[in-house]
Amino acid sequence: MTEPNDSIRMDYRVIADLVSRDSSVLDLGCNEGELLTILIREKNVRAHGIEIDENAIYACVAKGLSVSHQDIDNGLSEYGDKSFDYVILNQSLQQVLAPDKVMTEALRVGKDVIIGFPNFAYFKVRCQIFFTGRTPVTSALPYKWYDTPNLHFMSISDFTEYCKTRGFRIKQAVFLNDTRTITVFPNLFAQTGIFMLSS
């Protein structure tokens, strides 16, 4: 387990706890490299990121991170089967055009795949839709409808059923709200789901 550090986002802390020391990690949609930096520092991983936003890539390079400018929707053909111990898609799966294709490629390239995404069935989301009739905004879904990068809105139950249908094995699952881990009725009470899968 990593040492608790209140300055680290809760989802990053959970992912760091799932990743083994001295392993290899490919982060798909690594943004400005915050998670990769933590994994290198805390777990001594051999890390590489893929990001489409050029400004985010500049931020990664400034931190000394290895990052490729690439659209993950186009596949990961340059990477061999099981060439990384972990492939991570944290807060990026819901933003790709073809999530099923990206998931299949991630599970081909990684021995394990770690997925984190906002839960669209969170009770505050349901309440906002029901009572206001408007697109919800929460800390896990912080964007207005007109500037959101999210293309797909799935619940924890949706994702669990998808994995079952596709034959993906869920090795671990952790559910979070803003301040703690959720263990009861996560599809209702968790803002974020984090899953570790294998094929």
QUINORZI-V784909 format. One record per backbone hydrogen bond with DSSP energy under -1.0 kcal/mol. NH is the residue of the N-H (numbers start at 1). CO is the residue of the C=O. Records with the same first field share a line. If there is no record, write none. Layout:
NH = CO / CO
//
This chain:
8 = 5
13 = 9
14 = 10
15 = 11
16 = 12
17 = 13
18 = 14
19 = 15
22 = 43
23 = 20
25 = 46
26 = 86
27 = 48
28 = 88
29 = 50
30 = 50
33 = 30
37 = 33
38 = 34
39 = 35
40 = 36
41 = 37
42 = 38
43 = 39
44 = 40
45 = 39
46 = 23
48 = 25
49 = 66
50 = 27
51 = 68
57 = 53
58 = 54
59 = 55
60 = 56
61 = 57
62 = 58
64 = 61
65 = 60
68 = 49
70 = 51
74 = 71
75 = 72
79 = 76
82 = 108
83 = 80
84 = 109
86 = 24
87 = 112
88 = 26
89 = 114
91 = 116
95 = 92
96 = 93
102 = 98
103 = 99
104 = 100
105 = 101
106 = 102
107 = 103
108 = 104
109 = 105
110 = 106
111 = 84
112 = 85
113 = 197
114 = 87
115 = 195
116 = 89
117 = 193
119 = 191
120 = 154
122 = 119
123 = 188
126 = 122
127 = 123
128 = 124
129 = 125
130 = 126
131 = 127
132 = 128
133 = 129
138 = 141
147 = 144
151 = 94
152 = 94
159 = 155
160 = 156
161 = 157
162 = 158
163 = 159
164 = 160
165 = 161
166 = 162
168 = 163
169 = 198
171 = 196
172 = 196
174 = 194
176 = 192
177 = 180
182 = 175
188 = 185
189 = 185
190 = 186
191 = 176
192 = 176
193 = 117
194 = 174
195 = 115
196 = 172
197 = 113
198 = 169
//
